[in-house]
Amino acid sequence: MTTIDPSAAKRAAQAVPSIPCDAEGPVFREPWEAQAFAMTLALHERKLFTWPEWAATLGDEIKKAQAAGDPDTGETYYLHWLNALERIVKEKGVTDTKNLGRYYDAWDHAADRTPHGQPIELRPGDFHD
């Protein structure tokens, strides 16, 4: 379960007004969306980037997706969020494309071995170098 600091979430929603919210704060359709949001909050709190930097990166990812035909119905918002997160951590030197690829592959391996409806957990054996 992902725990999100409500005051940090509120600050994020104020700084990045496109975040889907209800009266209580940001809303998520899937657990991975909340996890991506929480990772972004944690990296911001560690001063990896400012909210204006984040908003510009996210906005750019949304514009690229729209130019490629994304219908912009809101259902793909957190896909753009995840793309922006991956992009900014690469730009800031936190990781690189090769390492992200290792995690994509490990995630696929973990998903394949996990029974439907169970949480997916990465294990050392999911990584193949």
OpenMM code with the backbone's topology and positions (N, CA, C; nanometers):
from openmm import Vec3, app, unit

residues = "MET THR THR ILE ASP PRO SER ALA ALA LYS ARG ALA ALA GLN ALA VAL PRO SER ILE PRO CYS ASP ALA GLU GLY PRO VAL PHE ARG GLU PRO TRP GLU ALA GLN ALA PHE ALA MET THR LEU ALA LEU HIS GLU ARG LYS LEU PHE THR TRP PRO GLU TRP ALA ALA THR LEU GLY ASP GLU ILE LYS LYS ALA GLN ALA ALA GLY ASP PRO ASP THR GLY GLU THR TYR TYR LEU HIS TRP LEU ASN ALA LEU GLU ARG ILE VAL LYS GLU LYS GLY VAL THR ASP THR LYS ASN LEU GLY ARG TYR TYR ASP ALA TRP ASP HIS ALA ALA ASP ARG THR PRO HIS GLY GLN PRO ILE GLU LEU ARG PRO GLY ASP PHE HIS ASP".split()
positions = [
    Vec3(0.0833, -0.1176, 0.0000),
    Vec3(0.0000, 0.0000, 0.0000),
    Vec3(0.0880, 0.1242, 0.0000),
    Vec3(0.0518, 0.2231, -0.0798),
    Vec3(0.1289, 0.3454, -0.0910),
    Vec3(0.0711, 0.4499, 0.0021),
    Vec3(0.1569, 0.5039, 0.0878),
    Vec3(0.1151, 0.6099, 0.1780),
    Vec3(0.1652, 0.7427, 0.1234),
    Vec3(0.0758, 0.8382, 0.1115),
    Vec3(0.1101, 0.9696, 0.0588),
    Vec3(0.0798, 1.0733, 0.1642),
    Vec3(0.1781, 1.1563, 0.1949),
    Vec3(0.1617, 1.2650, 0.2898),
    Vec3(0.0580, 1.3631, 0.2340),
    Vec3(-0.0558, 1.3808, 0.3010),
    Vec3(-0.1614, 1.4683, 0.2484),
    Vec3(-0.1161, 1.6120, 0.2240),
    Vec3(-0.0309, 1.6660, 0.3111),
    Vec3(0.0129, 1.8045, 0.2903),
    Vec3(0.1061, 1.8140, 0.1695),
    Vec3(0.1908, 1.7127, 0.1485),
    Vec3(0.2775, 1.7122, 0.0305),
    Vec3(0.1940, 1.6961, -0.0964),
    Vec3(0.0916, 1.6130, -0.0902),
    Vec3(0.0034, 1.5943, -0.2054),
    Vec3(-0.0703, 1.7240, -0.2377),
    Vec3(-0.1119, 1.7949, -0.1364),
    Vec3(-0.1817, 1.9229, -0.1581),
    Vec3(-0.0888, 2.0243, -0.2231),
    Vec3(0.0359, 2.0309, -0.1754),
    Vec3(0.1334, 2.1232, -0.2354),
    Vec3(0.1580, 2.0868, -0.3814),
    Vec3(0.1680, 1.9581, -0.4087),
    Vec3(0.1895, 1.9138, -0.5469),
    Vec3(0.0710, 1.9527, -0.6348),
    Vec3(-0.0495, 1.9314, -0.5850),
    Vec3(-0.1693, 1.9644, -0.6628),
    Vec3(-0.1786, 2.1144, -0.6896),
    Vec3(-0.1322, 2.1960, -0.5966),
    Vec3(-0.1311, 2.3405, -0.6176),
    Vec3(-0.0243, 2.3806, -0.7189),
    Vec3(0.0907, 2.3132, -0.7146),
    Vec3(0.2016, 2.3459, -0.8036),
    Vec3(0.1806, 2.2925, -0.9451),
    Vec3(0.1101, 2.1801, -0.9565),
    Vec3(0.0856, 2.1168, -1.0857),
    Vec3(-0.0658, 2.0994, -1.0996),
    Vec3(-0.1363, 2.2052, -1.1438),
    Vec3(-0.2827, 2.2045, -1.1412),
    Vec3(-0.3501, 2.0994, -1.2285),
    Vec3(-0.2774, 2.0313, -1.3162),
    Vec3(-0.3407, 1.9303, -1.4019),
    Vec3(-0.3630, 1.7974, -1.3297),
    Vec3(-0.3123, 1.7822, -1.2063),
    Vec3(-0.3275, 1.6566, -1.1329),
    Vec3(-0.4761, 1.6286, -1.1084),
    Vec3(-0.5255, 1.5104, -1.1468),
    Vec3(-0.6661, 1.4766, -1.1203),
    Vec3(-0.6932, 1.4749, -0.9691),
    Vec3(-0.7886, 1.5548, -0.9255),
    Vec3(-0.8190, 1.5671, -0.7823),
    Vec3(-0.9687, 1.5647, -0.7583),
    Vec3(-1.0030, 1.5305, -0.6344),
    Vec3(-1.1383, 1.5514, -0.5854),
    Vec3(-1.1265, 1.6410, -0.4626),
    Vec3(-1.2301, 1.6507, -0.3828),
    Vec3(-1.2282, 1.7410, -0.2671),
    Vec3(-1.1217, 1.7025, -0.1641),
    Vec3(-1.0820, 1.5754, -0.1625),
    Vec3(-0.9846, 1.5286, -0.0638),
    Vec3(-0.8411, 1.5306, -0.1137),
    Vec3(-0.8213, 1.5536, -0.2427),
    Vec3(-0.6866, 1.5563, -0.2979),
    Vec3(-0.6750, 1.4729, -0.4235),
    Vec3(-0.5516, 1.4367, -0.4621),
    Vec3(-0.5298, 1.3595, -0.5845),
    Vec3(-0.6048, 1.2259, -0.5825),
    Vec3(-0.6517, 1.1868, -0.7009),
    Vec3(-0.7213, 1.0593, -0.7149),
    Vec3(-0.6462, 0.9715, -0.8149),
    Vec3(-0.6530, 0.8407, -0.7920),
    Vec3(-0.5808, 0.7445, -0.8740),
    Vec3(-0.6744, 0.6304, -0.9094),
    Vec3(-0.6619, 0.5808, -1.0323),
    Vec3(-0.7449, 0.4683, -1.0761),
    Vec3(-0.6787, 0.3343, -1.0471),
    Vec3(-0.5468, 0.3346, -1.0373),
    Vec3(-0.4710, 0.2111, -1.0174),
    Vec3(-0.3624, 0.2345, -0.9125),
    Vec3(-0.3226, 0.1315, -0.8409),
    Vec3(-0.2164, 0.1476, -0.7406),
    Vec3(-0.0856, 0.2023, -0.7980),
    Vec3(-0.0490, 0.1619, -0.9200),
    Vec3(0.0767, 0.2098, -0.9772),
    Vec3(0.0750, 0.3615, -0.9968),
    Vec3(-0.0422, 0.4190, -1.0214),
    Vec3(-0.0508, 0.5640, -1.0376),
    Vec3(-0.0146, 0.6340, -0.9068),
    Vec3(-0.0674, 0.5841, -0.7958),
    Vec3(-0.0350, 0.6405, -0.6645),
    Vec3(0.1132, 0.6217, -0.6333),
    Vec3(0.1692, 0.5086, -0.6736),
    Vec3(0.3114, 0.4839, -0.6484),
    Vec3(0.3990, 0.5796, -0.7285),
    Vec3(0.3633, 0.6029, -0.8548),
    Vec3(0.4392, 0.6987, -0.9368),
    Vec3(0.4279, 0.8393, -0.8775),
    Vec3(0.3089, 0.8743, -0.8311),
    Vec3(0.2882, 1.0045, -0.7673),
    Vec3(0.3742, 1.0154, -0.6412),
    Vec3(0.3728, 0.9109, -0.5583),
    Vec3(0.4497, 0.9120, -0.4340),
    Vec3(0.5998, 0.9206, -0.4612),
    Vec3(0.6478, 0.8503, -0.5635),
    Vec3(0.7901, 0.8598, -0.5989),
    Vec3(0.8261, 1.0014, -0.6405),
    Vec3(0.7372, 1.0638, -0.7156),
    Vec3(0.7616, 1.2010, -0.7601),
    Vec3(0.7668, 1.2953, -0.6404),
    Vec3(0.6734, 1.2800, -0.5462),
    Vec3(0.6763, 1.3625, -0.4251),
    Vec3(0.8074, 1.3430, -0.3495),
    Vec3(0.8502, 1.2187, -0.3348),
    Vec3(0.9729, 1.1892, -0.2604),
    Vec3(1.0941, 1.2516, -0.3285),
    Vec3(1.1015, 1.2439, -0.4601),
    Vec3(1.2154, 1.3025, -0.5309),
    Vec3(1.2130, 1.4546, -0.5249),
    Vec3(1.0929, 1.5117, -0.5285),
    Vec3(1.0821, 1.6571, -0.5135),
    Vec3(1.1266, 1.7004, -0.3740),
    Vec3(1.0829, 1.6278, -0.2732),
    Vec3(1.1206, 1.6617, -0.1359),
    Vec3(1.2712, 1.6476, -0.1136),
    Vec3(1.3363, 1.5631, -0.1923),
    Vec3(1.4824, 1.5484, -0.1847),
    Vec3(1.5526, 1.6511, -0.2731),
    Vec3(1.4733, 1.7428, -0.3303),
    Vec3(1.5235, 1.8544, -0.4103),
    Vec3(1.5892, 1.8117, -0.5412),
    Vec3(1.5430, 1.6990, -0.5969),
    Vec3(1.5947, 1.6573, -0.7262),
    Vec3(1.5483, 1.7536, -0.8359),
    Vec3(1.4273, 1.8081, -0.8201),
    Vec3(1.3723, 1.9022, -0.9168),
    Vec3(1.2740, 1.9939, -0.8465),
    Vec3(1.2443, 2.1059, -0.9112),
    Vec3(1.1440, 2.1991, -0.8592),
    Vec3(1.0099, 2.1652, -0.9230),
    Vec3(0.9023, 2.2163, -0.8637),
    Vec3(0.7716, 2.1935, -0.9254),
    Vec3(0.7631, 2.2572, -1.0632),
    Vec3(0.8174, 2.3781, -1.0855),
    Vec3(0.8142, 2.4308, -1.2239),
    Vec3(0.8881, 2.3405, -1.3238),
    Vec3(1.0017, 2.2814, -1.2827),
    Vec3(1.0720, 2.1869, -1.3704),
    Vec3(0.9832, 2.0665, -1.3996),
    Vec3(0.9190, 2.0151, -1.2931),
    Vec3(0.8327, 1.8984, -1.3099),
    Vec3(0.7169, 1.9304, -1.4031),
    Vec3(0.6507, 2.0435, -1.3793),
    Vec3(0.5353, 2.0812, -1.4610),
    Vec3(0.5757, 2.0965, -1.6079),
    Vec3(0.6924, 2.1533, -1.6339),
    Vec3(0.7391, 2.1692, -1.7720),
    Vec3(0.7666, 2.0338, -1.8360),
    Vec3(0.8286, 1.9419, -1.7619),
    Vec3(0.8585, 1.8088, -1.8147),
    Vec3(0.7297, 1.7315, -1.8408),
    Vec3(0.6383, 1.7342, -1.7455),
    Vec3(0.5103, 1.6662, -1.7626),
    Vec3(0.4330, 1.7260, -1.8798),
    Vec3(0.4284, 1.8583, -1.8863),
    Vec3(0.3584, 1.9245, -1.9965),
    Vec3(0.4158, 1.8863, -2.1315),
    Vec3(0.5477, 1.8767, -2.1385),
    Vec3(0.6127, 1.8374, -2.2628),
    Vec3(0.5767, 1.6943, -2.3013),
    Vec3(0.5727, 1.6050, -2.2024),
    Vec3(0.5355, 1.4656, -2.2304),
    Vec3(0.3906, 1.4568, -2.2784),
    Vec3(0.3025, 1.5348, -2.2196),
    Vec3(0.1618, 1.5354, -2.2628),
    Vec3(0.1502, 1.5885, -2.4053),
    Vec3(0.2217, 1.6967, -2.4358),
    Vec3(0.2180, 1.7527, -2.5722),
    Vec3(0.2707, 1.6530, -2.6739),
    Vec3(0.3790, 1.5815, -2.6404),
    Vec3(0.4328, 1.4806, -2.7323),
    Vec3(0.3304, 1.3702, -2.7555),
    Vec3(0.2628, 1.3283, -2.6511),
    Vec3(0.1623, 1.2227, -2.6646),
    Vec3(0.0442, 1.2698, -2.7498),
    Vec3(0.0009, 1.3929, -2.7293),
    Vec3(-0.1093, 1.4474, -2.8087),
    Vec3(-0.0696, 1.4565, -2.9557),
    Vec3(0.0539, 1.4990, -2.9815),
    Vec3(0.1022, 1.5085, -3.1198),
    Vec3(0.1085, 1.3707, -3.1857),
    Vec3(0.1279, 1.2674, -3.1034),
    Vec3(0.1333, 1.1301, -3.1544),
    Vec3(-0.0056, 1.0652, -3.1617),
    Vec3(-0.1112, 1.1403, -3.1251),
    Vec3(-0.2470, 1.0890, -3.1391),
    Vec3(-0.3197, 1.0545, -3.0108),
    Vec3(-0.2599, 1.0828, -2.8939),
    Vec3(-0.3296, 1.0549, -2.7678),
    Vec3(-0.4583, 1.1378, -2.7657),
    Vec3(-0.5729, 1.0737, -2.7375),
    Vec3(-0.6994, 1.1464, -2.7399),
    Vec3(-0.7197, 1.2417, -2.6229),
    Vec3(-0.6303, 1.2401, -2.5241),
    Vec3(-0.6348, 1.3304, -2.4104),
    Vec3(-0.7690, 1.3258, -2.3377),
    Vec3(-0.8115, 1.2044, -2.3040),
    Vec3(-0.9369, 1.1866, -2.2308),
    Vec3(-0.9145, 1.1835, -2.0796),
    Vec3(-0.7897, 1.1905, -2.0371),
    Vec3(-0.7571, 1.1829, -1.8952),
    Vec3(-0.7169, 1.0442, -1.8503),
    Vec3(-0.7533, 0.9428, -1.9283),
    Vec3(-0.7224, 0.8052, -1.8898),
    Vec3(-0.5735, 0.7737, -1.8993),
    Vec3(-0.5009, 0.8514, -1.9772),
    Vec3(-0.3582, 0.8254, -1.9960),
    Vec3(-0.2706, 0.9234, -1.9184),
    Vec3(-0.3303, 1.0050, -1.8334),
    Vec3(-0.2552, 1.1085, -1.7612),
    Vec3(-0.1354, 1.0512, -1.6860),
    Vec3(-0.1558, 0.9437, -1.6120),
    Vec3(-0.0452, 0.8908, -1.5329),
    Vec3(0.0560, 0.8119, -1.6167),
    Vec3(0.0200, 0.7729, -1.7380),
    Vec3(0.1211, 0.7204, -1.8292),
    Vec3(0.2184, 0.8326, -1.8659),
    Vec3(0.1629, 0.9515, -1.8906),
    Vec3(0.2484, 1.0674, -1.9201),
    Vec3(0.3304, 1.1045, -1.7969),
    Vec3(0.2679, 1.0929, -1.6808),
    Vec3(0.3364, 1.1208, -1.5543),
    Vec3(0.4574, 1.0277, -1.5402),
    Vec3(0.4350, 0.8987, -1.5670),
    Vec3(0.5434, 0.8017, -1.5561),
    Vec3(0.6537, 0.8309, -1.6578),
    Vec3(0.6163, 0.8654, -1.7808),
    Vec3(0.7161, 0.9025, -1.8819),
    Vec3(0.7971, 1.0235, -1.8361),
    Vec3(0.7286, 1.1209, -1.7773),
    Vec3(0.7984, 1.2400, -1.7272),
    Vec3(0.8928, 1.2034, -1.6129),
    Vec3(0.8480, 1.1140, -1.5247),
    Vec3(0.9315, 1.0712, -1.4125),
    Vec3(1.0573, 1.0004, -1.4634),
    Vec3(1.0402, 0.9099, -1.5572),
    Vec3(1.1553, 0.8406, -1.6132),
    Vec3(1.2497, 0.9398, -1.6820),
    Vec3(1.1936, 1.0316, -1.7550),
    Vec3(1.2758, 1.1310, -1.8256),
    Vec3(1.3549, 1.2182, -1.7291),
    Vec3(1.2906, 1.2680, -1.6251),
    Vec3(1.3583, 1.3607, -1.5359),
    Vec3(1.4663, 1.2908, -1.4535),
    Vec3(1.4443, 1.1653, -1.4150),
    Vec3(1.5499, 1.0969, -1.3394),
    Vec3(1.6690, 1.0664, -1.4295),
    Vec3(1.6444, 1.0447, -1.5584),
    Vec3(1.7568, 1.0271, -1.6516),
    Vec3(1.8293, 1.1603, -1.6717),
    Vec3(1.7533, 1.2678, -1.6926),
    Vec3(1.8146, 1.3990, -1.7141),
    Vec3(1.8960, 1.4450, -1.5934),
    Vec3(1.8522, 1.4078, -1.4739),
    Vec3(1.9220, 1.4481, -1.3514),
    Vec3(2.0343, 1.3515, -1.3140),
    Vec3(2.0522, 1.2455, -1.3922),
    Vec3(2.1611, 1.1522, -1.3688),
    Vec3(2.1362, 1.0504, -1.2590),
    Vec3(2.0108, 1.0322, -1.2198),
    Vec3(1.9780, 0.9343, -1.1159),
    Vec3(1.9887, 0.7924, -1.1716),
    Vec3(1.9504, 0.7756, -1.2968),
    Vec3(1.9585, 0.6450, -1.3631),
    Vec3(1.9774, 0.6687, -1.5111),
    Vec3(1.9822, 0.5600, -1.5852),
    Vec3(1.9967, 0.5717, -1.7300),
    Vec3(1.8999, 0.4751, -1.7994),
    Vec3(1.8973, 0.4842, -1.9299),
    Vec3(1.8050, 0.4015, -2.0081),
    Vec3(1.8315, 0.2531, -1.9864),
    Vec3(1.9584, 0.2138, -1.9776),
    Vec3(1.9916, 0.0729, -1.9584),
    Vec3(1.9360, 0.0205, -1.8260),
    Vec3(1.9532, 0.0951, -1.7190),
    Vec3(1.9036, 0.0519, -1.5888),
    Vec3(1.7506, 0.0473, -1.5868),
    Vec3(1.6858, 0.1454, -1.6472),
    Vec3(1.5397, 0.1403, -1.6560),
    Vec3(1.4957, 0.0160, -1.7330),
    Vec3(1.5686, -0.0185, -1.8380),
    Vec3(1.5377, -0.1389, -1.9146),
    Vec3(1.5485, -0.2652, -1.8309),
    Vec3(1.6488, -0.2696, -1.7435),
    Vec3(1.6621, -0.3843, -1.6516),
    Vec3(1.5371, -0.3979, -1.5653),
    Vec3(1.4864, -0.2849, -1.5168),
    Vec3(1.3671, -0.2889, -1.4318),
    Vec3(1.2425, -0.3249, -1.5122),
    Vec3(1.2307, -0.2772, -1.6360),
    Vec3(1.1174, -0.3182, -1.7196),
    Vec3(1.1163, -0.4694, -1.7341),
    Vec3(1.2336, -0.5249, -1.7698),
    Vec3(1.2433, -0.6696, -1.7901),
    Vec3(1.2144, -0.7459, -1.6605),
    Vec3(1.2685, -0.6971, -1.5488),
    Vec3(1.2451, -0.7628, -1.4196),
    Vec3(1.0967, -0.7585, -1.3837),
    Vec3(1.0341, -0.6471, -1.4098),
    Vec3(0.8913, -0.6331, -1.3809),
    Vec3(0.8105, -0.7331, -1.4637),
    Vec3(0.8453, -0.7457, -1.5926),
    Vec3(0.7756, -0.8433, -1.6774),
    Vec3(0.7928, -0.9851, -1.6227),
    Vec3(0.9136, -1.0171, -1.5822),
    Vec3(0.9407, -1.1505, -1.5268),
    Vec3(0.8582, -1.1723, -1.3996),
    Vec3(0.8578, -1.0717, -1.3103),
    Vec3(0.7819, -1.0828, -1.1849),
    Vec3(0.6321, -1.0957, -1.2128),
    Vec3(0.5822, -1.0201, -1.3107),
    Vec3(0.4394, -1.0274, -1.3445),
    Vec3(0.4035, -1.1655, -1.3978),
    Vec3(0.4930, -1.2248, -1.4773),
    Vec3(0.4670, -1.3578, -1.5336),
    Vec3(0.4565, -1.4647, -1.4253),
    Vec3(0.5320, -1.4526, -1.3172),
    Vec3(0.5311, -1.5560, -1.2134),
    Vec3(0.4287, -1.5290, -1.1032),
    Vec3(0.3618, -1.4139, -1.1079),
    Vec3(0.2680, -1.3762, -1.0023),
    Vec3(0.1257, -1.4160, -1.0401),
    Vec3(0.0560, -1.4895, -0.9535),
    Vec3(-0.0836, -1.5243, -0.9822),
    Vec3(-0.1708, -1.3983, -0.9968),
    Vec3(-0.2673, -1.4083, -1.0851),
    Vec3(-0.3596, -1.2970, -1.1088),
    Vec3(-0.4232, -1.2519, -0.9770),
    Vec3(-0.4282, -1.1220, -0.9578),
    Vec3(-0.4918, -1.0653, -0.8393),
    Vec3(-0.3986, -1.0491, -0.7207),
    Vec3(-0.2780, -1.1025, -0.7309),
    Vec3(-0.1805, -1.0898, -0.6220),
    Vec3(-0.0870, -0.9727, -0.6512),
    Vec3(-0.0336, -0.9087, -0.5472),
    Vec3(0.0614, -0.7999, -0.5702),
    Vec3(0.1900, -0.8508, -0.6350),
    Vec3(0.2416, -0.7742, -0.7260),
    Vec3(0.3672, -0.8095, -0.7915),
    Vec3(0.4814, -0.7529, -0.7078),
    Vec3(0.5769, -0.8395, -0.6763),
    Vec3(0.6941, -0.7980, -0.5982),
    Vec3(0.8194, -0.8380, -0.6734),
    Vec3(0.9092, -0.7429, -0.6884),
    Vec3(1.0368, -0.7739, -0.7522),
    Vec3(1.1265, -0.8488, -0.6547),
    Vec3(1.1950, -0.9498, -0.7082),
    Vec3(1.2913, -1.0279, -0.6310),
    Vec3(1.4242, -1.0262, -0.7063),
    Vec3(1.5340, -1.0498, -0.6379),
    Vec3(1.6634, -1.0503, -0.7079),
    Vec3(1.6651, -1.1416, -0.8305),
    Vec3(1.5975, -1.2560, -0.8248),
    Vec3(1.5940, -1.3482, -0.9373),
    Vec3(1.5197, -1.2977, -1.0592),
    Vec3(1.4452, -1.1876, -1.0450),
    Vec3(1.3731, -1.1300, -1.1586),
    Vec3(1.4670, -1.0531, -1.2512),
    Vec3(1.5849, -1.0204, -1.2023),
    Vec3(1.6817, -0.9443, -1.2815),
    Vec3(1.7753, -1.0399, -1.3531),
    Vec3(1.7868, -1.0229, -1.4833),
    Vec3(1.8783, -1.1034, -1.5639),
    Vec3(1.9740, -1.0066, -1.6326),
    Vec3(2.1015, -1.0244, -1.6103),
    Vec3(2.2000, -0.9354, -1.6741),
    Vec3(2.2649, -1.0000, -1.7926),
] * unit.nanometer
topology = app.Topology()
chain = topology.addChain("A")
for resn in residues:
    res = topology.addResidue(resn, chain)
    for name in ("N", "CA", "C"):
        topology.addAtom(name, app.Element.getBySymbol(name[0]), res)
